[in-house]
Amino acid sequence: MLAAYALTGAARQGRVRLYVVHLGGAGRIAVVPSSAVLLSADLAWTVRGSWLLYQGSSGHLWAYQAATGRTRRFSTPCCQYTATVAARSRG
């Protein structure tokens, strides 16, 4: 899978939307929910690649499970800074 932002509307507005492209086969494209943000947004895959972490439209950290389409919104404010860390869970 590949995650990528694409401009929505006029370039001068700087609004983007996040998409996940399923590589191979039909190459299905999925729009990531609540991902319409300004161009400076960051994203990261979890260590095992099952969740995509991104800045949601509410200004909080969100997670998207591409295989199921599930989303999670965290109370953590996101992302007026850039620091992304992926770590293996012991649980």
MARTI-678166 format. One record per residue (C-alpha): x, y, z; residue in one letter. Coordinates in steps of 0.001 Angstrom, whole numbers, plus 500000, padded with zeros to 6 digits. Each point is the difference from the previous one (the first is absolute). Example, Ala and Ser with C-alpha at 12.3 -4.5 7.8 and 13.67 -1.06 7.14 Angstrom:
<sites>
512300495500507800A
501370503440499340S
</sites>
This chain:
<sites>
500000500000500000M
501018503542499330L
498719503100501836A
500073503352498198A
498532503468500306Y
498359501675496992A
498886503609499598L
496280500681500138T
498729503166498353G
502234502961499136A
503716499644500737A
500097503412501711R
497643498700502694Q
502503497287500945G
497348497425500992R
500866496333499553V
498287496660500498R
501671496711500939L
499581496879497864Y
501156496392500376V
500818498120496811V
499861496206500193H
502800498909497679L
499681496934497840G
496833498479498605G
497394502650499253A
501960502793501716G
497019501128502107R
500150503560501377I
498406500886503349A
499364503483501380V
501184500206503621V
497178501395502196P
500443503397501692S
503278500635498186S
499273503340498287A
502688502318501410V
502478502681499016L
502963498969497876L
502431499718502931S
498472496764501345A
502159496997500943D
499293496283500039L
501657496734501035A
499240496281499853W
500187497961503201T
502886497533500247V
497982497078498634R
498318502192497386G
496442499305501118S
499126503564501101W
500657503342498333L
500488502875502454L
499120503486498741Y
498849503491500896Q
496221500067499916G
497824502923499021S
499199500643503675S
503667500778500749G
500483496699501841H
501916496812499312L
497959497385498107W
500688496392499020A
498593498189496964Y
500066496220499579Q
500157499605496229A
499005496314499968A
496692500616501794T
499299503717499521G
499831500538503782R
501098503348501414T
500994501165503459R
500147503603501205R
502388500715502851F
499797502934502412S
503652500789499199T
500287503375498238P
501758499585496685C
502218501123498067C
501269503549500249Q
503379498380500488Y
501721497163498204T
501158496989501982A
499004496502498946T
501141496885501809V
499004496408499301A
500731497452502718A
499266496305500405R
497421499211502663S
500865497384502625R
496319499223500564G
</sites>
